[in-house]
Amino acid sequence: MRFLRALIIGFLSIFPGTIVGYLGWLATGGVEDNYSLEVVFFCNIVPFGFVFIGFLWSWVNGEEYGVKYQG
């Protein structure tokens, strides 16, 4: 359950990631060359970075769903 919750929250964090990436892309001038460093960074790396950070954040904060083995 913890993994599923972390996965869902991680995938949902792509929405704020795309907004931040879009604003960063606009702030750098809105270059429309697909192979430009600004386009690759703000349109690809930033949203997927948000997914990764969202997954990690929800995994760390979802400890109440974790199974604790005491043996």
Backbone torsions as a table, in degrees:
resi	resn	phi	psi	omega
1	MET	NA	-36.7	-179.8
2	ARG	-65.2	-41.9	179.8
3	PHE	-64.9	-43.4	-179.9
4	LEU	-63.1	-42.6	178.1
5	ARG	-62.8	-44.2	179.7
6	ALA	-65.2	-38.1	178.9
7	LEU	-65.5	-43.3	179.8
8	ILE	-65.5	-45.5	179.6
9	ILE	-66.2	-36.9	177.0
10	GLY	-62.3	-44.2	179.1
11	PHE	-70.0	-32.2	177.8
12	LEU	-71.9	-20.4	179.3
13	SER	-76.3	-0.2	175.5
14	ILE	-70.2	-25.9	-179.9
15	PHE	-65.6	-51.3	174.7
16	PRO	-66.1	-28.1	177.6
17	GLY	-64.9	-39.6	178.5
18	THR	-70.7	-33.0	177.2
19	ILE	-66.8	-46.1	178.0
20	VAL	-64.0	-41.5	177.6
21	GLY	-63.0	-40.1	178.6
22	TYR	-65.2	-43.2	178.7
23	LEU	-65.6	-37.8	175.8
24	GLY	-66.5	-39.2	177.8
25	TRP	-63.9	-40.9	177.2
26	LEU	-66.8	-38.2	-179.1
27	ALA	-66.6	-27.4	179.0
28	THR	-88.6	1.8	174.7
29	GLY	113.8	-5.5	176.4
30	GLY	64.6	45.4	178.9
31	VAL	-63.3	137.2	-177.4
32	GLU	-103.6	10.2	175.0
33	ASP	-80.3	118.5	-173.9
34	ASN	-65.2	-21.4	-178.4
35	TYR	-99.5	8.4	178.1
36	SER	-72.5	148.4	-178.7
37	LEU	-61.7	-38.0	179.4
38	GLU	-64.2	-41.7	-180.0
39	VAL	-67.1	-45.8	-179.6
40	VAL	-62.6	-44.0	-177.3
41	PHE	-68.4	-54.3	-173.3
42	PHE	-78.1	-26.9	-177.7
43	CYS	-97.5	-13.6	-179.1
44	ASN	-123.3	-54.7	-173.8
45	ILE	-71.4	-42.6	-178.5
46	VAL	-63.6	-49.8	178.9
47	PRO	-62.6	-41.3	179.0
48	PHE	-72.7	-26.7	172.1
49	GLY	-65.7	-38.7	175.6
50	PHE	-63.7	-38.2	177.5
51	VAL	-63.0	-45.3	-179.8
52	PHE	-64.3	-46.4	179.4
53	ILE	-65.4	-39.7	177.5
54	GLY	-63.6	-39.0	176.9
55	PHE	-64.5	-47.3	-179.8
56	LEU	-63.2	-42.2	-179.9
57	TRP	-62.4	-44.8	-179.1
58	SER	-72.3	-28.3	175.8
59	TRP	-68.1	-43.3	-179.8
60	VAL	-67.9	-39.6	-177.2
61	ASN	-87.0	-2.4	-179.8
62	GLY	-99.8	33.4	-175.4
63	GLU	-66.8	-25.0	179.6
64	GLU	-67.2	-17.0	177.5
65	TYR	-94.7	-6.0	-178.8
66	GLY	-75.5	156.0	178.3
67	VAL	-98.0	122.6	179.3
68	LYS	-100.6	120.2	179.2
69	TYR	-99.4	121.3	177.9
70	GLN	-118.4	110.7	-176.1
71	GLY	-144.8	NA	NA
